[in-house]
Amino acid sequence: MDSKRRDFLKIAGLSAIAGIAVPSAFNSLLKGEALASEHGAAAAAPGGHGAAAAKTGKRWGMVIDVKKFTENPGLADKCVSVCHTIHNVPDFGNKKDEIKWIWVDSFKHVFPDDSSQYKQPEGINSLPILTLCNHCDNPPCVRACPTQATYKSKDGIVGMDYHRCIGCRFCMAACPYGARSFNWRDPRGKDASGQPFIKAENPKFPTRMRGVVEKCNFCTERLAIGQIPACVEAAAQSKALVFGDLNDPNSEISQVLKTTFTIQRKPSAGTHPSLFYII
């Protein structure tokens, strides 16, 4: 075992005992250590690990029309269900262990830093807001990950390599949106009554294991074969979700952003999310 690996393990052990997160130390120790794999190569390329997507390249983004979800009761739950089914998201049966790729929350929780509370229309704080990973242009989770298990692709998607995840949860601490979940239990297991946590396993998408973090991946596996994200497809009739290339001025999403006022979550965090909300 080389000196860098020994130092890495020493710091990991000390931080676990002391309860101190030291992602910057991990990153320093791992600097220069090539992790030869598909995602390692992507991380080293422009727009990879910690880099902003080139404006001339593709950058996927999404517009969420809250009003249309309000007008179509049950649509948000449909989007959640199809996403979780396709991606083998386990249902552990309680909030404590809950795994969320996409979920519904209230306006006041999704936008806690809004300062215009006395000017807001009545009832806005209780509006149901569809929420998922923001696939930030400047993702703090990518910088915090010591193993490059969290990486950013050239198309702007912030992805996860479950095999590299060591369960340190630095990415969860770094994410200002609470968009990541940790598997405290084995997703491939069963509950006390013998029912599997994954109700109907999709063989086309990998299941995860205990001790790893997971989150929305913008359906990158569907994009690779020319399909749109599952949630966008589920909401296609209502146009409650618009998905497309933010760097293409002629794309539908670019046209919507040019003509409609939208807001983003925690703009002061400087992460530059790829999600935009029409309220």
C-alpha positions as a Markdown table, in Angstrom:
| # | Residue | x | y | z |
|---|---|---|---|---|
| 1 | Met | 0.0 | 0.0 | 0.0 |
| 2 | Asp | 1.6 | 3.3 | -1.0 |
| 3 | Ser | 1.9 | 6.3 | 1.3 |
| 4 | Lys | -1.0 | 8.2 | -0.3 |
| 5 | Arg | -3.4 | 5.3 | 0.4 |
| 6 | Arg | -2.1 | 4.9 | 4.0 |
| 7 | Asp | -2.7 | 8.7 | 4.6 |
| 8 | Phe | -6.1 | 8.4 | 3.0 |
| 9 | Leu | -7.1 | 5.6 | 5.3 |
| 10 | Lys | -5.6 | 7.3 | 8.4 |
| 11 | Ile | -7.7 | 10.5 | 7.7 |
| 12 | Ala | -10.8 | 8.4 | 7.0 |
| 13 | Gly | -10.5 | 6.6 | 10.3 |
| 14 | Leu | -9.8 | 9.8 | 12.3 |
| 15 | Ser | -12.7 | 11.7 | 10.6 |
| 16 | Ala | -15.0 | 8.8 | 11.4 |
| 17 | Ile | -14.0 | 8.9 | 15.1 |
| 18 | Ala | -14.1 | 12.6 | 15.4 |
| 19 | Gly | -17.2 | 13.1 | 13.3 |
| 20 | Ile | -15.4 | 15.6 | 11.1 |
| 21 | Ala | -15.8 | 15.8 | 7.3 |
| 22 | Val | -12.6 | 16.5 | 5.5 |
| 23 | Pro | -13.4 | 16.3 | 1.7 |
| 24 | Ser | -10.7 | 18.8 | 0.9 |
| 25 | Ala | -8.0 | 16.6 | 2.5 |
| 26 | Phe | -9.3 | 13.6 | 0.6 |
| 27 | Asn | -9.2 | 15.5 | -2.6 |
| 28 | Ser | -5.6 | 16.6 | -2.0 |
| 29 | Leu | -4.5 | 13.1 | -1.3 |
| 30 | Leu | -6.2 | 11.7 | -4.3 |
| 31 | Lys | -5.0 | 14.4 | -6.6 |
| 32 | Gly | -3.0 | 12.9 | -9.4 |
| 33 | Glu | -4.2 | 9.4 | -8.8 |
| 34 | Ala | -5.7 | 8.3 | -12.1 |
| 35 | Leu | -8.9 | 6.2 | -11.7 |
| 36 | Ala | -8.8 | 4.3 | -15.0 |
| 37 | Ser | -12.4 | 3.8 | -16.1 |
| 38 | Glu | -15.1 | 5.2 | -18.3 |
| 39 | His | -16.1 | 7.9 | -15.8 |
| 40 | Gly | -12.5 | 8.7 | -14.9 |
| 41 | Ala | -11.9 | 9.5 | -18.5 |
| 42 | Ala | -15.0 | 11.7 | -18.6 |
| 43 | Ala | -13.9 | 13.5 | -15.5 |
| 44 | Ala | -10.6 | 14.4 | -16.9 |
| 45 | Ala | -12.1 | 15.8 | -20.1 |
| 46 | Pro | -13.4 | 19.3 | -20.5 |
| 47 | Gly | -16.8 | 19.5 | -18.8 |
| 48 | Gly | -15.9 | 16.5 | -16.6 |
| 49 | His | -15.2 | 16.3 | -12.9 |
| 50 | Gly | -15.8 | 19.7 | -11.4 |
| 51 | Ala | -15.8 | 21.5 | -14.7 |
| 52 | Ala | -18.6 | 23.6 | -16.2 |
| 53 | Ala | -20.2 | 22.2 | -19.4 |
| 54 | Ala | -19.0 | 24.0 | -22.5 |
| 55 | Lys | -21.5 | 26.5 | -23.9 |
| 56 | Thr | -21.0 | 25.0 | -27.3 |
| 57 | Gly | -21.8 | 21.5 | -26.2 |
| 58 | Lys | -25.1 | 20.0 | -25.0 |
| 59 | Arg | -26.4 | 20.9 | -21.5 |
| 60 | Trp | -29.6 | 19.2 | -20.5 |
| 61 | Gly | -32.1 | 21.1 | -18.4 |
| 62 | Met | -35.7 | 21.0 | -17.3 |
| 63 | Val | -38.6 | 23.4 | -16.7 |
| 64 | Ile | -41.2 | 22.4 | -14.2 |
| 65 | Asp | -44.5 | 24.2 | -14.5 |
| 66 | Val | -46.0 | 24.1 | -11.0 |
| 67 | Lys | -49.4 | 25.5 | -12.1 |
| 68 | Lys | -49.9 | 22.6 | -14.5 |
| 69 | Phe | -49.2 | 20.1 | -11.8 |
| 70 | Thr | -51.7 | 21.9 | -9.6 |
| 71 | Glu | -54.3 | 21.7 | -12.4 |
| 72 | Asn | -53.6 | 18.0 | -12.9 |
| 73 | Pro | -54.0 | 16.2 | -9.5 |
| 74 | Gly | -52.1 | 13.0 | -9.3 |
| 75 | Leu | -49.7 | 13.9 | -12.1 |
| 76 | Ala | -46.8 | 14.5 | -9.8 |
| 77 | Asp | -47.3 | 11.2 | -8.1 |
| 78 | Lys | -47.4 | 9.5 | -11.5 |
| 79 | Cys | -44.0 | 11.1 | -12.4 |
| 80 | Val | -42.6 | 9.8 | -9.1 |
| 81 | Ser | -43.9 | 6.3 | -9.6 |
| 82 | Val | -42.7 | 5.9 | -13.2 |
| 83 | Cys | -39.2 | 7.2 | -12.2 |
| 84 | His | -38.9 | 5.0 | -9.2 |
| 85 | Thr | -40.2 | 1.9 | -11.0 |
| 86 | Ile | -37.8 | 2.2 | -14.0 |
| 87 | His | -34.8 | 2.9 | -11.7 |
| 88 | Asn | -35.4 | 0.2 | -9.1 |
| 89 | Val | -35.8 | 2.6 | -6.3 |
| 90 | Pro | -36.5 | 0.6 | -3.1 |
| 91 | Asp | -39.4 | 1.3 | -0.9 |
| 92 | Phe | -38.3 | 0.7 | 2.7 |
| 93 | Gly | -41.7 | 1.6 | 4.1 |
| 94 | Asn | -40.6 | 4.5 | 6.3 |
| 95 | Lys | -39.4 | 8.1 | 6.1 |
| 96 | Lys | -36.2 | 7.4 | 8.0 |
| 97 | Asp | -34.8 | 5.1 | 5.3 |
| 98 | Glu | -36.6 | 6.7 | 2.3 |
| 99 | Ile | -34.8 | 6.7 | -1.0 |
| 100 | Lys | -35.9 | 9.6 | -3.3 |
| 101 | Trp | -34.9 | 10.2 | -6.9 |
| 102 | Ile | -37.9 | 12.5 | -7.5 |
| 103 | Trp | -40.4 | 13.6 | -4.9 |
| 104 | Val | -43.1 | 16.2 | -4.0 |
| 105 | Asp | -42.5 | 18.8 | -1.4 |
| 106 | Ser | -44.1 | 22.2 | -0.3 |
| 107 | Phe | -43.1 | 25.5 | -1.8 |
| 108 | Lys | -41.7 | 26.8 | 1.6 |
| 109 | His | -39.4 | 23.8 | 1.9 |
| 110 | Val | -38.2 | 23.8 | -1.7 |
| 111 | Phe | -37.6 | 27.6 | -1.7 |
| 112 | Pro | -36.7 | 28.3 | 2.0 |
| 113 | Asp | -34.6 | 31.4 | 1.2 |
| 114 | Asp | -37.5 | 33.3 | -0.5 |
| 115 | Ser | -37.6 | 36.7 | 1.2 |
| 116 | Ser | -40.9 | 38.1 | -0.2 |
| 117 | Gln | -43.2 | 36.3 | 2.2 |
| 118 | Tyr | -45.5 | 39.3 | 2.6 |
| 119 | Lys | -45.9 | 39.7 | -1.1 |
| 120 | Gln | -46.7 | 36.1 | -2.0 |
| 121 | Pro | -50.2 | 35.1 | -3.2 |
| 122 | Glu | -52.3 | 33.3 | -0.6 |
| 123 | Gly | -51.7 | 29.6 | -0.5 |
| 124 | Ile | -48.4 | 29.6 | -2.4 |
| 125 | Asn | -46.4 | 28.1 | 0.6 |
| 126 | Ser | -48.5 | 25.0 | 0.4 |
| 127 | Leu | -48.1 | 24.4 | -3.3 |
| 128 | Pro | -46.9 | 20.9 | -4.2 |
| 129 | Ile | -43.5 | 21.2 | -5.9 |
| 130 | Leu | -41.9 | 18.4 | -7.9 |
| 131 | Thr | -38.3 | 18.1 | -6.8 |
| 132 | Leu | -35.2 | 16.3 | -8.0 |
| 133 | Cys | -31.5 | 16.7 | -8.5 |
| 134 | Asn | -30.7 | 20.1 | -10.0 |
| 135 | His | -27.8 | 18.8 | -12.1 |
| 136 | Cys | -25.9 | 21.9 | -11.3 |
| 137 | Asp | -23.4 | 23.6 | -13.7 |
| 138 | Asn | -21.2 | 24.1 | -10.7 |
| 139 | Pro | -22.0 | 21.0 | -8.5 |
| 140 | Pro | -20.5 | 21.1 | -5.0 |
| 141 | Cys | -21.2 | 17.4 | -4.7 |
| 142 | Val | -18.7 | 16.6 | -7.4 |
| 143 | Arg | -16.0 | 18.6 | -5.7 |
| 144 | Ala | -16.7 | 16.9 | -2.4 |
| 145 | Cys | -16.5 | 13.3 | -3.6 |
| 146 | Pro | -13.1 | 11.8 | -2.8 |
| 147 | Thr | -13.4 | 8.9 | -5.3 |
| 148 | Gln | -15.1 | 10.5 | -8.3 |
| 149 | Ala | -18.2 | 8.3 | -7.7 |
| 150 | Thr | -20.1 | 11.5 | -8.3 |
| 151 | Tyr | -19.0 | 13.0 | -11.6 |
| 152 | Lys | -20.3 | 15.5 | -14.1 |
| 153 | Ser | -20.6 | 14.5 | -17.8 |
| 154 | Lys | -19.9 | 16.8 | -20.7 |
| 155 | Asp | -23.7 | 17.1 | -21.3 |
| 156 | Gly | -24.1 | 18.6 | -17.8 |
| 157 | Ile | -25.6 | 15.6 | -16.1 |
| 158 | Val | -24.4 | 14.9 | -12.6 |
| 159 | Gly | -24.2 | 11.1 | -12.4 |
| 160 | Met | -23.3 | 8.4 | -9.9 |
| 161 | Asp | -20.9 | 5.4 | -10.2 |
| 162 | Tyr | -22.3 | 3.1 | -7.5 |
| 163 | His | -19.2 | 0.9 | -7.6 |
| 164 | Arg | -16.9 | 3.7 | -6.6 |
| 165 | Cys | -19.1 | 5.1 | -3.9 |
| 166 | Ile | -17.5 | 4.4 | -0.4 |
| 167 | Gly | -20.5 | 5.7 | 1.5 |
| 168 | Cys | -18.7 | 8.7 | 3.1 |
| 169 | Arg | -21.7 | 10.9 | 2.3 |
| 170 | Phe | -19.6 | 14.0 | 1.7 |
| 171 | Cys | -21.7 | 14.6 | -1.4 |
| 172 | Met | -24.9 | 14.6 | 0.7 |
| 173 | Ala | -23.4 | 17.2 | 3.0 |
| 174 | Ala | -22.3 | 19.3 | 0.1 |
| 175 | Cys | -25.6 | 19.3 | -1.8 |
| 176 | Pro | -27.6 | 22.4 | -0.8 |
| 177 | Tyr | -30.8 | 20.8 | -2.1 |
| 178 | Gly | -31.1 | 17.5 | -0.2 |
| 179 | Ala | -31.3 | 15.7 | -3.5 |
| 180 | Arg | -29.3 | 12.6 | -2.5 |
| 181 | Ser | -30.3 | 9.5 | -0.5 |
| 182 | Phe | -28.2 | 6.9 | 1.4 |
| 183 | Asn | -28.9 | 3.2 | 1.4 |
| 184 | Trp | -28.9 | 2.4 | 5.1 |
| 185 | Arg | -30.5 | -1.0 | 4.3 |
| 186 | Asp | -30.0 | -3.4 | 1.4 |
| 187 | Pro | -32.3 | -2.4 | -1.5 |
| 188 | Arg | -32.2 | -5.9 | -2.8 |
| 189 | Gly | -33.5 | -7.3 | 0.5 |
| 190 | Lys | -37.0 | -8.0 | 1.9 |
| 191 | Asp | -39.1 | -6.6 | 4.8 |
| 192 | Ala | -40.2 | -8.5 | 7.8 |
| 193 | Ser | -43.2 | -10.0 | 5.9 |
| 194 | Gly | -41.0 | -11.2 | 3.1 |
| 195 | Gln | -41.9 | -8.6 | 0.6 |
| 196 | Pro | -39.0 | -7.2 | -1.5 |
| 197 | Phe | -38.1 | -3.6 | -1.2 |
| 198 | Ile | -38.0 | -3.3 | -5.0 |
| 199 | Lys | -41.6 | -4.3 | -5.9 |
| 200 | Ala | -41.1 | -4.9 | -9.6 |
| 201 | Glu | -37.4 | -5.1 | -10.6 |
| 202 | Asn | -36.5 | -3.6 | -14.0 |
| 203 | Pro | -33.7 | -5.9 | -15.4 |
| 204 | Lys | -32.5 | -3.1 | -17.7 |
| 205 | Phe | -31.3 | -0.9 | -14.9 |
| 206 | Pro | -28.8 | -2.0 | -12.1 |
| 207 | Thr | -29.9 | -2.4 | -8.6 |
| 208 | Arg | -27.8 | -0.9 | -5.8 |
| 209 | Met | -26.3 | -2.2 | -2.6 |
| 210 | Arg | -26.3 | -1.1 | 1.0 |
| 211 | Gly | -23.9 | 1.7 | 1.9 |
| 212 | Val | -24.1 | 3.7 | -1.4 |
| 213 | Val | -25.6 | 7.1 | -2.3 |
| 214 | Glu | -28.1 | 7.4 | -5.2 |
| 215 | Lys | -30.2 | 10.1 | -6.9 |
| 216 | Cys | -31.8 | 11.2 | -10.1 |
| 217 | Asn | -29.7 | 10.8 | -13.2 |
| 218 | Phe | -31.9 | 12.7 | -15.7 |
| 219 | Cys | -32.6 | 9.2 | -17.3 |
| 220 | Thr | -29.2 | 9.2 | -18.9 |
| 221 | Glu | -29.7 | 5.6 | -20.0 |
| 222 | Arg | -32.8 | 6.7 | -21.9 |
| 223 | Leu | -31.2 | 9.8 | -23.4 |
| 224 | Ala | -28.4 | 7.5 | -24.8 |
| 225 | Ile | -31.0 | 5.7 | -27.0 |
| 226 | Gly | -32.9 | 8.8 | -28.1 |
| 227 | Gln | -35.7 | 8.7 | -25.4 |
| 228 | Ile | -36.7 | 11.5 | -23.1 |
| 229 | Pro | -36.7 | 11.2 | -19.3 |
| 230 | Ala | -39.4 | 8.9 | -17.9 |
| 231 | Cys | -41.0 | 11.7 | -15.8 |
| 232 | Val | -41.1 | 14.0 | -18.9 |
| 233 | Glu | -42.8 | 11.3 | -20.9 |
| 234 | Ala | -45.4 | 10.7 | -18.1 |
| 235 | Ala | -46.2 | 14.4 | -18.1 |
| 236 | Ala | -46.1 | 14.9 | -21.9 |
| 237 | Gln | -49.8 | 15.5 | -22.5 |
| 238 | Ser | -50.0 | 18.3 | -20.0 |
| 239 | Lys | -46.6 | 19.9 | -20.9 |
| 240 | Ala | -45.9 | 20.2 | -17.1 |
| 241 | Leu | -42.3 | 19.3 | -17.8 |
| 242 | Val | -40.2 | 20.6 | -20.6 |
| 243 | Phe | -36.8 | 19.0 | -21.2 |
| 244 | Gly | -34.1 | 19.8 | -23.6 |
| 245 | Asp | -30.7 | 21.4 | -24.5 |
| 246 | Leu | -30.1 | 24.7 | -22.7 |
| 247 | Asn | -27.3 | 25.5 | -25.0 |
| 248 | Asp | -29.5 | 25.2 | -28.1 |
| 249 | Pro | -31.2 | 28.6 | -28.7 |
| 250 | Asn | -33.8 | 26.9 | -30.8 |
| 251 | Ser | -34.8 | 24.1 | -28.4 |
| 252 | Glu | -38.2 | 24.1 | -26.8 |
| 253 | Ile | -36.7 | 24.7 | -23.3 |
| 254 | Ser | -34.7 | 27.7 | -24.5 |
| 255 | Gln | -37.8 | 29.2 | -26.1 |
| 256 | Val | -39.8 | 28.7 | -22.8 |
| 257 | Leu | -37.0 | 30.3 | -20.8 |
| 258 | Lys | -36.9 | 33.3 | -23.2 |
| 259 | Thr | -40.7 | 34.0 | -22.9 |
| 260 | Thr | -41.6 | 32.9 | -19.4 |
| 261 | Phe | -40.4 | 34.1 | -16.0 |
| 262 | Thr | -38.9 | 31.2 | -14.0 |
| 263 | Ile | -37.1 | 30.8 | -10.6 |
| 264 | Gln | -34.4 | 28.5 | -9.4 |
| 265 | Arg | -33.7 | 27.0 | -6.1 |
| 266 | Lys | -31.2 | 28.8 | -3.8 |
| 267 | Pro | -29.5 | 30.9 | -6.5 |
| 268 | Ser | -27.3 | 32.5 | -3.9 |
| 269 | Ala | -25.5 | 29.1 | -3.5 |
| 270 | Gly | -23.8 | 29.7 | -6.9 |
| 271 | Thr | -24.4 | 26.2 | -8.2 |
| 272 | His | -26.3 | 27.3 | -11.3 |
| 273 | Pro | -29.0 | 24.6 | -11.4 |
| 274 | Ser | -30.3 | 23.1 | -14.6 |
| 275 | Leu | -33.9 | 23.1 | -13.2 |
| 276 | Phe | -36.2 | 26.1 | -13.6 |
| 277 | Tyr | -39.7 | 26.5 | -12.1 |
| 278 | Ile | -42.7 | 28.3 | -13.4 |
| 279 | Ile | -44.8 | 29.3 | -10.4 |
